[in-house]
Amino acid sequence: MANLSSSKENALIVVALDFGTTYSGWAYSVRHDFKENRSSIKTKGGWKSGDGQATDKTPTVVLFTPENEFHSFGYDAESKYAELVDDDEATGWKYFKRFKMSLFSDETNQTARKLSRRQMMKDVNGHKLGSLMVVSECLKFLKDDFLKTLLENVNFVEMKDIHWVLTVPAIWSDQAKQFMRQAANQAGIEDGLLSLAYEPEAAAIYCKDITLQKKVDGPVGSLETFDSGHQFLVLDCGGGTVDITAYEVETKDKLIELCPPSGGPWGGTEVDKLFLNLVKEVFGKPVWCNFAKSNMRDCLDLLRTFEGRKRVIGANNEEKVRLLFPRELFDEYEAHTGSGFKSALGVTKARDKLIFPIDVLKNLFSQPLNAITAHVRELLRKPELQEVRTILMVGGFSDSELLYQHIKSEFTGINVLRPHDAVSSVMKGAVIFGHSPEVIPERICARTYGIACNIPFVSEIHPPELRQVCDGIEMCTDSFQPIVRKGEQILLGKSCFDRQFLPTCSNDKSATIDIFVSPDDNPKYTYGGRGDNVKRLGSLRLSIPNTSKGKNRPITVRISFQSTEIVVTAVEEGTNNLVSKQFDSLV
C-alpha cells in the first residue's frame, strides 16, 4: 500500500475525470504549477456542440455499433445517432444517455437490486449491454481524450506520472463506488494511480480555495475565502442527484465534515423529464412518438433549446416563454388530428414557436425544488449545523435561476452563493483534492458497519428462526454487531474501529467474517426479512487452524477508512494469522 500511495504523491500531473449524469469532462494541473498557483487548473474547454459552440463539458452519451463496439461519446455520439435515425439506419446500434442514475440505489429500499459487475444496462431503445462495459468505455474515452490533448503539448509524460481522480456522488453506496473503481481499472487506469473524490466535497474544496464572486446591491463585489470556524453547506445540484454536505473550516488548508452526506434523485433531469411529458401532453403522445422515431436531430435540437432556457426561467418578470419547435412536429400533429394546432393547456402557437405561460414551465421545477428545500430545512435543524452561515450552490442544475432564487427566498437568514463556474467546480476541486487529499482530514460516518455474530439466544428477545445449537449452547445467529456507527467521527487514514469476537464452535479451523452495512443507526439483525435495511458488503475468510484452545481464540476485526473507501482486517490474537483487504463488495 505504501508504494501505491507514494506513486500518487509523486505524480507529475493530477487529472480529474468528472463523469456526470448529464455532462462529463476532465480537468488537470501540473504539480509544479499547482505549488506556485493552486488555481492553475486547466479544462478542455473545447467540446464542440452541434451548433459549433465550445463548452467545458460534453454530454454523457455513448454510442455502440451493432457489433457492441464503442463508436463515439458526447456530442459526436449525439450527432452520429441522430444521423443514423434520420437515415433509418439505426437498427442494432446502441445509444445510452443519462444512464448514471442506474448505479444509484436507495439504501432504505429493501427491494432495491444490489449492484453487480454482471448487471446489464438498457439503452434508449431497450437494447442491453453490460453496465461495466458501458461505463468503462466512457471513462476510457475521457482518459484517452486527455492523453491526446496532453501529448499535443508535451511528449515526456508516462501513465505512471499521472494521478487520476474520479468523481462520485457522496450519497452513493460502497458497491457503486467500487463499481466505478473497477470500471476505471477496465478503462486502463491502474488502481494504485486512482483516487475517488466525493463530488460535493470536491466542490467545497474548490469554493473554499478560490475567491467567490457575488452581487451586492447590484455591482459585483468579492467574498474572500472563508475564515477558520466558518460553517457552510454545499448544495451540489447535478443532473441526476443532489448531494448535500456541510463543513467547517478548521485551518486555511483543512475542512471538517459536520454531518454525513445526504441527498436524493432531485437533479435537473427531473425537470427535463417533466418537460417532455408536457410536450407529449400538448401534442398528444402518439404524435410525439411518431415524430421522435424519425426526427432524432430535431428532438435533440429541441432539448438543447430547452436546456438553455431552463437556466433563465424565473430570471425576470416575463409572463410567457417562447420556445422554437420543429416545423415537422406541427406537420405530424396536423396529419394525425386532421386540424391545425390547438391546446387546452394555455399554450398558444405563433409560427414555429409555442408560447408557454410562465407558470406552466415553473411548475416543472416544483417537485425537485420542494424536495431539495425540505431536505435542506431538515438538515439545518440539526444541532451540529446551527452555525451554518453560507449555502454554496454548485453543479449544473445550480445554473437554474429559478432554483437559485428559490433557495435564497426559502433561507433568508443564510448567505446563498453560486460560484461563476458552478458547473466546473466539482471537476476543478477534484484536481485540488488529488494534489492535497489531506484537505479533508476527517468525515462523519454515513452508515453503520458491522459483522454478523452468534450471541446467546434469549427466547423473549430473539426470533425463533435464528436459534441454533452449537457445542450444546443455544445461540442466536445473524446478530448485527456494529463496529463503527453512523454519525461517528472518522480521522481518515488514522481512525481504526475494532470489535473482538470468538469462533462459533470450538473445532472451527476457519472463520468467515461477513461485513454488513446499514443506513440505520442501530440495526439488530443481518438475516432476510429481519435485516433492518442491512446489506452484505463483503467477506473475509481467516484461517485459524489451531483448535487446542477451543473457542478461546479471540479474533479482532478492524475497519479503517482510507479516503473514500474502507479496508477491513481480521487477526487471530496471539498468532500471525491475519487477513486484510479492500474487499470485493460487488456480486
C-alpha positions in Angstrom: 0.0 0.0 0.0 2.8 2.4 0.8 4.2 2.2 -2.7 0.8 2.9 -4.3 0.3 5.9 -2.1 3.8 7.1 -2.8 3.3 6.9 -6.6 0.2 9.1 -6.3 2.1 11.6 -4.2 5.0 11.9 -6.6 2.8 12.1 -9.8 3.7 15.0 -12.1 0.1 15.6 -13.1 -3.3 15.3 -11.4 -6.3 14.6 -13.7 -9.9 14.7 -12.6 -12.5 12.8 -14.6 -15.9 14.2 -13.9 -18.4 11.5 -15.1 -21.8 13.1 -14.7 -25.4 12.2 -15.3 -25.9 14.8 -18.0 -22.4 16.1 -18.8 -18.8 14.9 -18.4 -15.4 16.3 -18.8 -11.8 16.5 -17.4 -9.5 19.0 -15.8 -5.9 18.8 -14.8 -2.9 20.7 -13.4 0.8 20.1 -13.2 2.2 19.6 -9.7 4.9 22.3 -10.2 2.3 24.8 -11.4 -0.1 23.9 -8.6 2.5 24.6 -6.0 3.1 28.1 -7.5 -0.7 28.8 -8.0 -3.4 26.5 -6.7 -5.9 27.9 -9.2 -3.8 26.9 -12.2 -6.2 24.3 -13.3 -7.0 23.7 -17.0 -10.1 22.2 -18.6 -10.5 21.2 -22.2 -13.0 24.0 -22.8 -13.3 22.9 -26.4 -16.0 20.3 -26.6 -17.8 21.3 -29.8 -21.6 21.1 -29.8 -23.8 20.7 -32.8 -24.2 24.4 -33.2 -20.4 25.0 -33.1 -20.2 26.4 -29.6 -17.4 25.3 -27.3 -18.3 24.0 -23.8 -16.3 22.9 -20.7 -18.2 19.6 -20.7 -19.7 17.2 -23.2 -23.0 15.2 -22.9 -22.7 11.9 -21.1 -24.0 9.9 -24.1 -22.2 6.9 -25.7 -22.9 5.0 -28.9 -22.0 1.4 -29.7 -22.1 -0.4 -33.1 -24.4 -3.3 -33.8 -21.3 -5.5 -33.0 -21.2 -3.9 -29.5 -18.0 -2.0 -30.2 -17.5 1.5 -28.9 -18.1 4.1 -31.6 -18.3 7.6 -30.0 -19.0 9.7 -27.0 -20.5 13.1 -26.2 -21.6 15.5 -28.9 -20.1 13.1 -31.6 -22.3 10.3 -30.3 -25.4 12.6 -30.3 -24.8 13.7 -33.9 -24.0 10.3 -35.3 -27.0 8.6 -33.7 -29.3 11.4 -34.9 -27.9 10.9 -38.4 -28.5 7.1 -38.2 -32.1 7.6 -37.1 -32.8 10.2 -39.7 -31.4 7.9 -42.4 -33.3 4.9 -41.0 -30.0 3.1 -40.4 -30.0 2.9 -36.6 -31.1 -0.8 -36.3 -28.7 -2.7 -34.0 -26.9 0.4 -32.8 -27.0 1.0 -29.0 -27.3 4.6 -27.7 -27.0 5.2 -24.0 -27.8 8.6 -22.3 -28.4 9.7 -18.8 -27.6 6.2 -17.5 -25.5 7.1 -14.5 -28.6 7.1 -12.3 -28.9 3.3 -12.8 -25.9 3.0 -10.5 -27.8 4.8 -7.7 -29.9 2.9 -5.3 -31.9 3.9 -2.3 -30.3 2.1 0.6 -33.5 2.4 2.6 -35.3 0.3 0.0 -35.2 -3.3 0.9 -36.2 -4.4 -2.6 -33.5 -2.4 -4.3 -31.4 -4.6 -6.5 -27.8 -5.0 -5.4 -25.2 -3.6 -7.9 -23.4 -6.4 -9.8 -20.5 -6.5 -12.2 -22.7 -8.6 -14.4 -25.5 -6.1 -14.3 -27.0 -5.1 -17.7 -27.9 -1.7 -18.8 -30.7 -0.7 -21.3 -30.2 1.9 -24.0 -32.9 4.3 -25.2 -34.5 1.5 -27.2 -34.3 -1.2 -24.6 -31.2 -2.9 -26.0 -28.8 -4.3 -23.4 -25.1 -4.1 -22.8 -23.1 -4.8 -19.6 -23.1 -1.8 -17.3 -19.4 -2.2 -16.5 -18.6 -2.2 -20.2 -20.7 0.9 -20.9 -19.2 2.9 -18.0 -15.6 1.8 -18.6 -15.8 2.8 -22.3 -16.9 6.2 -21.3 -14.1 6.6 -18.8 -11.6 5.2 -21.4 -12.8 7.9 -23.8 -12.3 10.7 -21.3 -8.9 9.3 -20.3 -7.7 8.9 -23.9 -9.1 12.4 -24.8 -7.0 13.9 -22.0 -3.9 12.0 -23.1 -4.3 13.1 -26.7 -4.5 16.7 -25.6 -1.6 16.3 -23.3 0.6 14.7 -25.9 -0.1 17.6 -28.3 1.8 19.8 -25.8 4.4 17.5 -24.2 6.0 14.2 -25.1 7.7 13.1 -21.9 4.8 12.2 -19.6 4.0 8.5 -19.0 1.0 6.9 -17.3 3.0 6.3 -14.1 3.4 10.1 -13.9 -0.4 10.7 -13.7 -2.6 10.6 -10.7 -6.2 10.1 -11.8 -9.1 11.3 -9.6 -12.6 10.1 -10.4 -15.6 12.0 -9.0 -18.6 10.1 -7.5 -21.7 11.2 -5.6 -21.2 11.2 -1.9 -24.6 9.5 -1.3 -23.6 6.5 -3.5 -23.3 3.1 -1.8 -19.9 1.4 -1.3 -20.9 -1.0 -4.1 -21.4 1.8 -6.5 -18.1 3.4 -5.6 -16.3 0.1 -6.1 -18.1 -0.4 -9.4 -16.7 2.9 -10.6 -13.2 2.0 -9.4 -13.4 -1.3 -11.4 -14.7 0.5 -14.4 -11.7 2.8 -14.3 -9.4 -0.1 -13.9 -11.0 -1.7 -17.0 -10.5 1.6 -18.8 -6.8 1.3 -18.3 -6.2 3.3 -15.1 -4.1 1.4 -12.6 -5.6 1.1 -9.1 -2.5 2.5 -7.5 -2.8 5.7 -9.5 -6.5 6.2 -8.9 -8.4 8.1 -6.2 -12.1 8.6 -5.8 -13.4 12.1 -4.8 -16.9 12.9 -3.5 -18.5 15.4 -5.8 -19.8 17.9 -3.1 -16.6 17.5 -1.2 -14.6 18.4 -4.3 -16.8 21.4 -4.8 -16.4 22.5 -1.2 -12.6 22.3 -1.6 -12.7 24.4 -4.8 -15.1 27.0 -3.4 -13.1 27.4 -0.2 -9.9 27.7 -2.2 -11.0 30.2 -4.8 -12.3 33.7 -4.1 -16.1 33.7 -4.8 -17.9 36.4 -6.6 -21.3 37.6 -5.5 -23.6 40.5 -6.2 -24.0 43.1 -3.6 -26.8 45.6 -4.3 -26.2 45.4 -8.0 -22.4 45.8 -8.5 -20.2 42.8 -8.2 -18.2 42.5 -5.0 -15.9 39.8 -3.7 -16.1 37.4 -0.8 -12.7 36.3 0.4 -12.1 32.7 1.2 -13.7 31.5 4.4 -12.0 32.1 7.8 -11.4 29.4 10.3 -14.5 28.4 12.1 -16.8 29.3 9.2 -19.5 26.7 8.6 -21.1 26.2 5.2 -23.4 23.8 3.5 -22.7 22.6 -0.1 -25.7 22.0 -2.3 -24.3 20.1 -5.3 -27.2 20.1 -7.8 -26.3 17.8 -10.7 -28.3 16.3 -13.5 -29.3 13.2 -11.6 -28.7 13.6 -7.9 -28.5 16.4 -5.4 -25.7 15.8 -2.9 -25.7 17.8 0.3 -22.7 18.1 2.7 -21.7 20.6 5.4 -18.2 21.7 6.6 -16.4 23.8 9.0 -13.1 25.5 8.0 -10.6 24.2 10.5 -7.5 25.9 9.0 -6.6 27.5 5.7 -6.0 24.1 4.2 -8.4 21.8 6.0 -12.2 21.2 6.1 -14.0 19.2 8.8 -17.2 17.4 7.8 -20.1 18.3 10.1 -22.7 15.6 9.2 -22.9 12.6 6.9 -23.6 13.3 3.2 -27.2 13.1 2.2 -29.5 13.9 -0.8 -31.6 12.3 -3.4 -32.6 11.9 -7.1 -33.8 15.6 -7.4 -31.4 16.8 -10.2 -32.1 18.8 -13.4 -33.0 15.7 -15.4 -36.3 15.5 -13.4 -37.2 18.9 -15.0 -36.3 17.6 -18.4 -38.5 14.5 -17.9 -41.4 16.7 -16.9 -40.8 19.0 -19.9 -41.0 16.0 -22.3 -44.2 14.9 -20.5 -45.6 18.4 -21.1 -44.7 18.3 -24.8 -46.4 14.9 -25.1 -49.5 16.3 -23.4 -49.5 19.4 -25.7 -49.2 17.4 -28.9 -50.5 14.1 -27.8 -48.3 11.1 -27.1 -48.9 9.3 -30.4 -47.9 12.4 -32.3 -44.7 12.9 -30.3 -43.7 9.2 -30.5 -44.1 9.1 -34.3 -42.2 12.3 -34.7 -39.3 11.2 -32.3 -38.8 7.9 -34.2 -37.8 9.6 -37.4 -36.6 13.1 -36.4 -33.9 12.4 -33.8 -31.8 15.5 -34.7 -34.8 17.8 -34.3 -35.6 16.2 -30.9 -32.0 16.8 -30.0 -32.2 20.5 -31.0 -35.5 20.9 -29.1 -34.0 19.5 -25.9 -30.9 21.7 -26.3 -33.1 24.7 -26.7 -35.0 23.9 -23.5 -31.7 23.2 -21.7 -30.6 26.8 -22.5 -33.9 28.3 -21.5 -34.1 26.2 -18.3 -31.3 28.2 -16.8 -33.0 31.5 -17.2 -36.6 30.7 -16.4 -37.5 32.9 -13.4 -34.7 35.3 -14.1 -37.1 38.2 -15.0 -40.7 39.1 -14.8 -41.7 37.6 -18.1 -45.2 36.2 -18.1 -44.7 33.9 -21.1 -41.8 31.9 -22.6 -41.4 31.3 -26.4 -39.8 28.1 -27.5 -38.9 27.2 -31.1 -40.3 23.8 -32.1 -39.6 21.8 -35.3 -41.9 22.5 -38.2 -42.2 18.8 -38.8 -43.7 18.3 -35.4 -46.6 20.6 -36.3 -47.0 18.7 -39.6 -47.1 15.4 -37.7 -49.8 16.9 -35.4 -51.9 18.1 -38.3 -51.6 14.8 -40.2 -52.6 12.9 -37.1 -55.5 15.1 -36.0 -56.7 16.5 -39.3 -56.7 20.0 -37.9 -54.4 22.9 -37.1 -52.6 23.1 -33.7 -54.6 23.8 -30.6 -54.1 23.1 -26.9 -56.2 23.2 -23.8 -53.2 23.9 -21.5 -53.0 27.6 -22.2 -50.2 27.0 -24.7 -50.5 29.0 -27.9 -48.7 28.9 -31.3 -47.0 31.7 -33.2 -45.4 30.5 -36.5 -42.9 27.8 -35.4 -43.0 28.8 -31.7 -45.1 27.7 -28.8 -45.9 30.3 -26.2 -46.0 28.8 -22.7 -47.5 30.7 -19.7 -44.6 31.1 -17.3 -46.4 29.3 -14.5 -46.7 26.2 -16.7 -42.9 26.0 -17.1 -42.3 27.0 -13.4 -44.5 24.1 -12.4 -42.0 21.7 -14.0 -39.5 22.7 -11.3 -41.9 22.3 -8.3 -41.2 18.6 -7.5 -37.3 18.8 -7.3 -37.3 22.3 -5.7 -39.7 21.2 -3.0 -37.7 18.0 -2.3 -34.4 20.0 -2.1 -35.9 22.7 0.2 -37.5 20.2 2.6 -34.3 18.2 2.9 -32.1 21.3 3.5 -34.5 22.6 6.1 -34.4 19.3 7.9 -30.6 19.3 7.9 -30.4 22.8 9.2 -32.5 21.8 12.2 -29.6 19.5 13.4 -27.7 20.8 16.4 -24.4 20.5 14.6 -25.5 22.7 11.8 -26.9 25.6 13.9 -23.9 27.8 13.0 -24.1 27.4 9.2 -23.9 30.8 7.7 -23.5 30.1 4.0 -25.0 27.8 1.3 -22.8 27.2 -1.7 -24.7 26.1 -4.8 -22.6 24.1 -7.3 -23.3 21.7 -10.2 -25.1 22.2 -13.5 -28.6 22.4 -12.1 -27.4 25.3 -9.9 -27.3 27.4 -13.0 -31.1 27.5 -12.9 -32.1 30.9 -11.8 -35.4 29.6 -10.6 -33.6 27.1 -8.3 -31.2 29.8 -7.1 -33.9 32.4 -6.3 -36.0 29.7 -4.6 -33.2 28.7 -2.2 -32.5 32.3 -1.5 -36.1 33.1 -0.7 -36.5 30.0 1.5 -33.4 30.5 3.6 -33.3 34.3 4.0 -31.1 34.2 7.1 -28.3 32.4 5.3 -25.9 33.8 2.6 -26.6 31.8 -0.6 -23.7 31.9 -3.1 -23.2 30.5 -6.5 -19.6 30.5 -8.0 -19.5 31.9 -11.5 -18.1 28.5 -12.7 -20.5 26.3 -10.7 -20.6 23.7 -13.5 -16.9 23.0 -13.3 -16.3 23.5 -9.6 -16.5 19.7 -8.9 -14.1 18.9 -11.7 -11.6 21.6 -10.5 -12.0 20.7 -6.9 -11.2 17.1 -7.6 -7.9 18.2 -9.1 -7.1 20.1 -5.8 -8.1 17.1 -3.8 -5.7 14.9 -5.9 -2.8 17.2 -5.0 -3.8 17.7 -1.4 -6.0 14.9 -0.1 -5.2 16.0 3.5 -7.5 18.9 3.0 -10.3 16.6 4.3 -8.7 15.1 7.4 -11.9 13.7 8.8 -15.5 12.8 8.0 -18.7 11.8 9.7 -19.5 8.1 9.1 -22.6 8.0 6.8 -23.5 4.4 7.6 -23.3 1.7 10.3 -20.8 -1.0 9.6 -20.7 -4.3 11.4 -20.3 -8.1 11.4 -22.7 -11.0 11.7 -22.2 -12.8 15.0 -23.7 -15.5 17.1 -24.8 -14.4 20.6 -26.5 -16.3 23.5 -30.2 -17.0 22.5 -32.9 -15.3 24.6 -36.3 -16.6 23.7 -38.1 -13.5 25.0 -36.0 -11.3 22.7 -34.7 -13.2 19.6 -36.7 -14.6 16.7 -37.1 -18.3 16.9 -35.9 -18.9 13.3 -32.4 -17.6 14.4 -32.0 -20.2 17.1 -29.1 -22.5 16.6 -27.4 -25.0 18.9 -23.6 -25.1 18.9 -21.4 -27.0 21.4 -24.6 -27.7 23.3 -25.4 -24.0 23.8 -28.4 -22.2 22.3 -27.2 -19.3 20.1 -28.9 -16.5 18.1 -27.3 -16.4 14.7 -27.1 -13.4 12.4 -26.9 -10.8 15.1 -25.7 -7.4 13.8 -22.7 -6.4 15.9 -21.7 -2.8 15.0 -18.0 -1.9 14.6 -18.5 1.8 13.6 -21.8 3.5 13.8 -23.4 6.1 11.6 -22.5 9.6 12.9 -19.1 8.7 14.4 -16.2 10.9 13.6 -13.6 9.3 11.3 -10.0 10.5 11.0 -9.0 9.4 7.5 -6.0 7.1 7.4 -5.9 7.2 11.3 -9.1 6.1 12.8 -9.5 2.3 13.3 -12.6 0.7 14.7 -12.2 -2.7 16.3 -14.5 -5.4 17.6 -13.5 -8.7 19.0 -15.4 -12.0 18.9 -14.8 -15.7 19.3 -15.2 -18.6 16.8 -18.7 -20.1 16.7 -17.6 -23.6 17.5 -14.6 -24.9 19.4 -13.4 -27.1 16.4 -13.7 -24.3 13.7 -10.5 -24.1 11.7 -11.5 -21.0 9.8 -13.7 -18.0 10.4 -15.8 -16.3 7.8 -16.2 -12.7 8.6 -19.2 -11.2 6.8 -19.2 -7.4 6.7 -22.6 -5.7 6.7 -23.7 -2.1 6.2 -26.9 -0.2 7.0 -28.1 3.4 6.7 -29.8 2.9 10.2 -28.2 3.8 13.5 -28.8 0.6 15.4 -29.7 -2.4 13.2 -30.4 -5.6 15.1 -30.1 -8.5 12.6 -28.5 -9.3 9.2 -30.9 -12.1 8.3 -33.5 -11.8 5.5 -36.7 -10.1 6.5 -35.2 -9.3 9.9 -32.4 -7.4 8.1 -33.4 -3.9 9.2 -32.1 -2.2 6.0 -28.9 -4.3 6.2 -26.9 -5.3 3.2 -23.9 -7.6 3.0 -20.9 -5.6 1.8 -18.4 -8.4 1.5 -16.5 -11.0 3.5 -13.1 -12.2 4.7 -12.0 -15.7 5.4 -9.4 -16.1 8.2 -7.5 -19.4 8.8 -7.5 -20.4 12.5 -6.1 -24.0 12.3 -5.0 -24.5 15.9 -8.1 -25.7 17.8 -6.3 -26.7 21.0 -7.8 -23.7 22.9 -11.4 -24.4 21.7 -13.4 -21.3 21.4 -10.9 -19.2 23.4 -9.3 -17.8 20.3 -10.2 -14.1 20.1 -10.4 -12.6 16.6 -10.3 -8.9 16.2 -12.0 -7.3 13.2 -10.8 -3.8 12.3 -12.3 -1.3 9.9 -10.2 1.6 8.8 -11.2 4.4 6.3 -8.8 5.3 3.5 -10.0 8.4 1.7 -13.4 7.4 0.2 -13.1 3.6 0.7 -12.7 1.2 3.6 -10.2 -1.5 4.5 -11.1 -4.5 6.7 -8.6 -6.5 8.7 -9.1 -9.7 10.8 -6.5 -11.1 13.0 -6.4 -14.0 15.5 -4.9 -12.6 18.7 -1.5 -14.0 19.7 -0.8 -15.5 16.2 0.4 -14.4 12.8 -3.0 -15.4 11.3 -4.2 -12.3 9.5 -6.2 -11.3 6.5 -6.8 -7.8 5.2 -8.2 -6.3 2.0 -10.1 -3.5 0.4 -12.7 -6.2 -0.1 -14.9 -7.1 -3.1 -18.4 -5.7 -2.4 -19.7 -6.4 -5.9 -21.6 -9.6 -6.6 
